[in-house]
Amino acid sequence: MKTCEETITGNQKLAELLKEKYDPENSGFISTERFRDLLAAHGSELDPHKLEVLLALADANADGKICYQDFVNLVSSADELKMSNKRSNSFRQAILQGSRQLRNSALREEVGLGLSRRLVRHVAYETLPREVDRKWYFDSYTYCPPPWLMLAITITEVVVFMYYGLQLNRWVLQVSSPYFLKGPLPYHPQLRAQAWRFLSYIFMHAGIEHLGLNMAMQLLVGVPLEMVHGALRIGLVYVCGALAGSLAVSVTDMTAPVVGSSGGVYALVSAHLANVVMNWSGMKCQFKLFRMAMALVCMSVEFGRAVWLRCYPPAFPPCPNPSFVAHLGGVAVGLTLGVVVLQNYEQRLQEQSLFWIFFSVYTLFILCGIFWNIFAYNLLDVKLPPPP
């Protein structure tokens, strides 16, 4: 198999030969029509959608010609796309050098699609702002692997809620039961030495209304995002939001327990909404203003419920009801780290300097939160509620 260097060298030699044939005046340009003819003649090994994207990139410049470096990038892209189902660096560079808009028919106009392919197309328009990315995603997505992460988390939350519902014989305001916080999952300030509780609390919910709102946002937003960006990226945002939420509670609301997946859910939803706002003109999802308003209403209702519950007299003083600060921690992660993760489709995270900046700030916050939990409670002489 050819190495990457051999492939690049071969493409450059091919480009030199084609340059001599199609640019005898040595002007540094070839016409887009000639490049289209070349792709039409030699692109039969490419999938139709990949060929369509390359042809659209050839027409991206309005001046009707391609400079030599663009030509090398596109020829390299055409060759590499035959061997891989992922976009090469040269293909990404060719996209960035174009106008980022396709001139041919939109993906929405395709007919005769089955239910599964229509769903993929719908998800593409819900989450991606550029037509070239939507076409590429539509062509390459195969449901393998399926969006298992958000589904697995949601199913686990439902199973845990059902278990405690049967154990406590209570489905609304379970937190008012004296046995609710005795399990191994919820975060309690007296049990903060059990580090897993800073994450495991996401599987506990205060009641069916708490679980229902989180499930709705988690499935309606999280599953499409996972289909596009993959479980690794979405899991990173979700876990970072959940961890930031519990640590934020331990710093700002030191005596309160924490339950619910709102930290992770709010990280995903806020990152998605911010991405929609920043790419408003490119987002082609239907009723996007109405959908954004409904998402904000759901977030506000769930947050308002959490604030009300925190201020409501606890059933078993002196232990207060669960804190609402985890929601704010999730939003902070979504608007910083989450936006960077979701903003550039298929671009490697390690190639984004802004990602490393926000990730470093997040890591610093986590370290400060750990030291705070080790030392601050004793230094401030915080009077904690008795252990559950």
N, C-alpha and C positions, 0 to 999 in steps of 0.2 A: 504494500500500500504506500502511496506517495505521502511524504511528509508535508507539513504545512509550508515549509520553505520551498520545496520542489513545486508545489501547486502554485504558489505565488509567482515563482520564477517562470513557470510555464505559461501562466496567464499574461505576464508582462511581455514575454516573447510573442505570444499570439497577438496581443494588442499592438506590438510594434509592426508585425507583418500586416495586420489589418489597417494600421495607420498609413503604411506605405501604399496600400491599395486604394483606400477611400479618402486619403488626404494627401494627394500628390503635391499640392501647393504648399505643404508644410505650414498650414495656417494654425494648427493646434486644435482644430475643431473638425467634427464630422456632423452631418445632418442627422436629426432624429429619425427622419424617414429611412435613411440607410441603416441605422441601428435597428429600427423596427424590422426591416427586411432581413437583417442578420438573425434576429431572434426568431422570426417566423420560419426561417429556413433551417435553423440549427437548434431550435428549442423544443423539438418533438418529444424529448425525453423528460421534459418538465411536466409537472401537473398543471392543468389548465389555469388554476387560480394563481399559481406561482408565476407562470408565464404572463398572466394578465397584470400582476403587480409590477413585474419588470418592464412591461410595455408602458404601463402608466408612468413609471419613474423616468423612462426615456422621454416622455412628453411633459415632464414636470416643468421644464424651463420654457418660458414663453418665447424665447428668441429662436427656437427651432433648431438649435445645435447643441452638441455636447462637447465639452472640453476634454482634453486628453485624460486627465485624472478621473473625471466622471466615467469616461469610457472604460478605463482599467477597472474601476470599482464595479461597474455593471457587468462586464465580461467575467470578472472573478466571481461575482455573485451568481451569475447564471451557471457557471461550472460547479460551484460549491453546493448550490441548491439541488443538483442532481444526486449528490452524495449524502445529503443531510436533510433532516426535517426541521432544522433550526436555522434561523437567520445568522449569516456570518457577519463578522465585523465590517467587511466591505459592503455588505448589503445595508447594514445600519448606516454606514457612512454615506452610501448613495441616497438613502432616504433623507438624511439630514441635509444633504446638499441640494435636494429638490425643493419644490414648493410645498411639500407635505400634503398635497391634495390630488386626488385622482380625477382624471378627466373623463374616464369611461363610466359605464353604468354603475350605479350604487348597488351595494350588496342587498339593500332592501327590495330592489326590483326583481330579484331572482324568483322564479316561480317553480312549482312542482316539487317543493321540498317536503320531506316527511316531518312528522311531529318532532323527532329528536333534533333534526337539523334546524327547524324553525326555532326551537328553544335555544340552540347555540347562537343563532343569529340575533335573537332577542337579547340574550346575555351580552353579546358583543356591543349592541347599541346602548345597553344600560350602563356599561362600565368603561368603554373606550371612546376617546374623543376624536380619533383620526380614522378616516376610512381605510387607509392603507393597513393600519393595525387590525381593524375589524375584519378586513378581507383575509389577512394572514391568520388571525385567530380562527376564523370560520373554517379555513382550509385545513388547519393543522390539528384542531381539537378532535379527540377520538373517544371521550368519556373513559379513558384508561390512563391513570386511575380516576375513578369518580370523585366527586367532592365529599370524601369520607370524613374529614376532620370535623366540620361543623355539624354534620349529621350525628357523628359519634358523641360529640360533646352534648348535643341537645338530647339525644336518647338517654345518655347517662344522667343528665339533670332530671329528666322525667322519671326515670326509675328510682332515683334517690328520693325525689319528692313523693312518689307513690309509697315508698317504703315508710318514710316518716309520717305520711298522712295516715297510714294504717296503724302504725305504732302509737301515734299520739291521738288518733281518732279526731283529727282536726285538719281542715283543708284551707282555712282562711286564718291569717295571723298566727301561723304555727309558732312564731317567735314568742308568743305569750305563754307557751307551755314551758313548765320548769325543766323538762327533759330535752328541749330543742337544742340547747347549746352543749349538751353533755357528750355529743358524738365526737368522732375523731376528725370531722371535716371543717366546721366553722372556725373562723379566727376569733380568738378571745385574748384580750391583753394579758391576762394571767398565764396564758399558755403560749405566748409568743416564742418561747424557746423551741417549741415544736415547729420547725421552719416550714414544713409542708403546708401548714395551715394558711400561709400567706398566698397560696395558690388553690388549695383544695376547697376553700370557702365558696368558690364559684358554683359548686354542685349543690349548695344549700340555698333555699329560697324561703322568704318569710311567709309566703302564702301563694295561692293559685293565681291571684292577680299579678303578683311579682313575677312568677314563672311565666305566665302567659305573655306579658309584654316583652320580656327578654327573649323568649322563644320566637315571637313574631319578628322582632328586629334581627335576631341572629340568623334566622332562616331566609328572610326576604333580602337581606343585605349580604350576610356572610357567605351563603352558598354561591350566589353568582360571582362574588369576588374570588372565592376559592376556585371556581371553574376557570377563571381567567388567569389569576396570578399564582395559583398552586397552593397546596397545603403548607409548604414551608414558609412562604411570605405571610400568608394570612395567619398562620399559627404564631409567627414571630410578633405580629402586631397584637394579636389577641392576648398572648401570654404577657407581653410587656405591659399592656393596659391593665390586666388583672393584677400583676405584681405591683405596678405603680399605684393602683387603687388601694390595696391593703397597706402598703408602706405609707401612703399619704394619710390614711386614717391613723396609723400608729404615731405619726408626727403631729398631726393637727387636732385629732379627736382621741386622745390617748386612752380614755377609759371605755371606749365603745367597742363592741364586737362588730364583725363584718360578715354578711352572707350575701349571696347572689352573684350572678355573672355580669353585672352591669359594667364593671371596669373594662372587661374585654369587649363587651358588646358596644359600649360607647366609643371605644378606641376605633373599632371598625366603621361604625356608622359616621362618626365625625370625620374620619379620614376620607371616606367615600363622598360625603357631602361637600367637603372642602375641595376635593378633586373635581367634582361637578361644577362648583362655582368658578374655580380657576380656569376651567376649560368650557365655559358656558356655551360659547358659540359653536364649539365642535361637538358637543353632546347632542345626539339625535334621538334620545329616548322620548317616548310619547308622554305628554302631560308632565314634563320634568318639574315645572314650577309647583304643580299640585302635589306631586310625589314628594318633593322636598318639604313642602308645608306639612304633609301628613307625617313624614319622618320626624320633623321637629316637634309636632304635636305629641306624637308617641313618646319621644324622649322627654318632653316637658311633663307629661302626665306621670311617667314613671319616676322622674326626678322629684316631682311634687309629692308623690306618694311616699318616697323615701324621706323627704324632709319632714312631712307630717308625722311619719312613724317615729323618727328620731326625737321629735319634740313632744310626742304623746307620752303621758305618764307611763313609766314601765310597769309591767305586771308584777315584776319581782325586784323591787328596789333592794340594794342600791345599784344593781346592774342596769345600765341604760339600754334602750333599744338599739338595733344596728345603725351604724353611721351611714350618711349619704355622701361622704367625701370621696368614696371610691369612684363614684360617677365622674367627679371632676378630675381625678387622676387619669381615668380612661380618656376623657376628652383631651387633656393636655398631651397624652401620648399620640392620640389620633391626629391632632393638628400639627404635630412636629414629625416624629418618626414615621407615623402611618402615612402621611401625605407623600413623603419621599419614597416609601416602599411601593405605593400604588401609582405614583405619578408617571413613571417611565416603564411602559409595558415591555417586558422581555429584555430590558437592560439590566446587566448584572449589578447587584447592589454594591459589590466591592469596587466598581468603576465610578461610583457616585460620591464625590467629595462631601456633598451635603449630608448624605447618609451617615458618613463617619463622624461628622460634626454632631449631629443629633444623637447618634448612638453613644458617642463619648459623653455628652451631657447626661444622657439617660443613665449610663453606667456610673457616672459620678453621683447622680441622685440616689441610685441603689446603694452605693457604698456609704453615703451619708446616712441613709435610712437605716442601714445595718448598725452603724456605730451609734446612731441615736437610740435604737432599741436596746443596745448593750449598756449604754452609760446614762442616757438622759433621764430615764425613769427614776433611778436612784438619786441622781444629782438634784432633780427637781422635787424629789420626795412626793411623787404622784400617788395619791390614794386610789388604788385600783379596786374594782368590785371583787368580791370573793370569787374563786374559781367555780365553774358550773358543777 
